[in-house]
């Protein structure tokens, strides 16, 4: 591919091999991103905080498509996530959104499926500028940031004062103008 550039790709990995694959890709000097969250797990005699992947079974890796052989031959990697036969790049903005959530002090957890809700933009707090879907539950408001390609999402607790609604009419007009 002439003029190709490097992109982020989701690598589908063997179950519970995310951290091992990350370490191997790091050793091969790939830029790798494995977003983790802290989860309290009850053992027979105690509670322990463990780090689990937000996207079980996936590791994000940044590379040029023609150099993918070294990444996909890594032990534990099953394949690159594809749309049809073609490897599907993940937008840099999606990776940056997840990075900001992981690096924020806010409580975040995986969200297995999206609840239909209002599209919002964060206008305050540590996630200012991010857009996502707003959901509400008994605990308060939460923002859902999706990786559409994987049909997975991250859920983060937010304050009501940090959110403004995205006007669907303006969004539609912007999309048709592009």
N, C-alpha and C positions, 0 to 999 in steps of 0.2 A: 504494500500500500504506500504509494508515494505521498510524502507530506503527512504521514500519520503522526499522531502525538500520543503521549501516554495518557491513560485514563484510569479511573478507579474501576475495579471489577470485583464482583462478589464471587469468592471461591466456595463451592459447596464442599464441605469436609466431613470426614467420618464423625459419627456421634462421639461427643466428649473428647475430641482431638483438637479443638480450636486453639488452645494455648500451645500445644506441641507444634502445630502447623505454623503458628505465629513465630515461634522461636526459630524454626528451620528457615522460614522465609527471611527473617531478620538476619540470620547467618549468611544467607545468599545475597544480602544487601538490597532486598526489596523494601520499598516503603509499605508498611503493613499497618492496618488499623483493626484492632479487636476491642470493640467497646464492651466494657464490663460494668456491672453494678454489684453492690454489696447486698447480700441476702442473709438473713439470720436463719440458720438451720439447726433444728433440734436433734441432737444425738441422744443416746439412751441416758446419759448422765449430765449433759450440759447443752447450752446454746452456743453456737459458734458462727461468726460472720464469715461467709465464703464469697468469693468473687465469681460471678457467673456471667456468661456472655448475654448481651441484650438480644443477639440474633443467633440462637443455638444452631449449630451446623454450618455456620458461615464465617468467613474471615475476609476482610476487604484488603485488596492488594492493588497497588498503583504500578502500572507497567505499560509498555508499548505492546500492542497486540501481536506483532511479529516476534516478540521476545517472550511469549507466554509459555513456551515449552518448559523452561526451567521452573516456572511457578507451578504448572499443573502436574509435573512429575515429582513434586515434593510428596514425601510419604504422608499419607492421611488426606491428601486432596483428591476429591472424586472428579470434579470438573469445574469449569467456569459456568456461572449461571448464564443461560442463553435465552434468547427470544427466537424461536424457530431453531435454525442451525447456527445463527450468529451470536457470538459472545455479546452480552448486553452491558455497555458501560453504565456506571452509576454517576449521576451528575455530581460535580465537586460540591455544589451547594448542599446536597443531601448529606454528604460525608461531613461537611463543615457544621451543619445543624446538629448532627449526632455528637460531634466532638465538643461543641459548646455545651450541650446538655451534660455529657460525661464530666466535663471540667467545671461545671457549675456546682454550687453548694446545695442545690435543690434535690429533693428526694425524687428519684426517677426509677421506673420499673418497666419491664417489657409489657407490651399490650398485644394480645394475640389477634384480635380483630377490631376493626374500626367501628365505632358507633356513629351513625349519621349525626352530624352536628354542623355548627356554624364555622366557617373559615374565619380565622382571626390572625392578627399580627400583634406581636409583643411590642408594646410601646414603652415599657419600663422593665426594670429588674435586670438580672444577669443575662437574660436571653433576648434582650431588646433587638428588634429587627427580624426575628424568626417568624415564620408564618406556619400555621397548622390548623388542625381541627380542634375545636373546643368541645369538651364534654364535661358534664357535671354529675357528681355522685354525692353520696351522703357526706363525704369528707371535704367536699368543696370543688373548686374548678381544677381541671387538668387540661394540658395541651398535648395533642397527639401529633408526633412528627413521623411520617411514613417513609419507608423505602418501598416504593410501589412495586418495583421489580420482584422483591422477595415476598410481597404480601405480608409484611411484618411492620411493626411500629414500636415507638417508644412513647411512654406516657410519663409526663412530668407534672408535678403539682405546681400551681401558680397562684398568684394573688389576683383578685378581680381588677384591681387598679392598674395592672400591667397590660391589660388587653383592650384592643379596639377591634371592632368588627371590620372585615373587609367588605366593601360595597360590591355585591355581585355584579351589578350593572357596569361599574367602572372596570372591574376585572375583565368582563366579557368584552367591553369596548377596547381595552388595551390589547387583548389577545387578537382581536380582528384587525387592529391597526398594525400589528407586527407582521 
